Amino acid sequence: MKRSIHFLMFTIFSFHIYGQTKNCDCRTVSGEVMKYSKRDYSLVNEMPIYSEKQLEFYKDSIKSNRVCLCWIEAFIDDEIKSVQSSIIGIWTDDKSNFAILKSKGYYKAYILDSTIDSIQHGELKAEFLLNETGNGFHGIYYSYNYTPMHIEGDVCKEGTLLVLTRGLIWRRLKDAQIIDYMSE
């Protein structure tokens, strides 16, 4: 698949520098920008621009690879009991509820239910890998219009919040809420 045009925003000294790049290594571009900065840091936000055809491809792929809700529920019950990681559990963004499970080395967030009519249970919402340091994680998040985005994040507030880049915050459902949810 052909690489898309990327939209980059650099924040230096509270000034924003915007630019479009084609088929580039964004680290190289950000390195070039930093040559002109008197600071040794900047915030870089990469936002790929996808065509309608590419977004339709992601949507079709996610919808055709849904997993069975009964599999998620059985798997999450075992995972929560074994408490292998602070990221495993049931989370919400107040639009949807997600189950985060570990599968084939990745932590995967599957939609359990949603208030958005076009979203179906069993769809993949995000896929994470733990960082090599063991703190935080990085991965791919699929927006509600199925746009894939690179994210980074970590579990905060004593395991109750999952804070992701792009201003995304998921709240962990408490044990009593999980039991209520699973019995519905």
HELIX and SHEET records of a PDB file:
HELIX    1   1 CYS A   26  MET A   34  1                                   9    
HELIX    2   2 GLU A   52  SER A   64  1                                  13    
HELIX    3   3 LEU A   69  SER A   82  1                                  14    
HELIX    4   4 THR A  165  GLY A  167  5                                   3    
HELIX    5   5 ASP A  175  SER A  183  1                                   9    
SHEET    1   A 3 PHE A  15  LYS A  22  0                                        
SHEET    2   A 3 ILE A   5  ILE A  12 -1                                        
SHEET    3   A 3 LEU A  43  ILE A  49 -1                                        
SHEET    1   B 9 GLY A  89  THR A  92  0                                        
SHEET    2   B 9 SER A  96  SER A 103 -1                                        
SHEET    3   B 9 TYR A 106  SER A 114 -1                                        
SHEET    4   B 9 LEU A 124  LEU A 130 -1                                        
SHEET    5   B 9 PHE A 137  TYR A 142 -1                                        
SHEET    6   B 9 PRO A 148  CYS A 156 -1                                        
SHEET    7   B 9 LEU A 161  LEU A 164 -1                                        
SHEET    8   B 9 LEU A 168  ARG A 172 -1                                        
SHEET    9   B 9 GLY A  89  THR A  92 -1                                        
END                                                                             
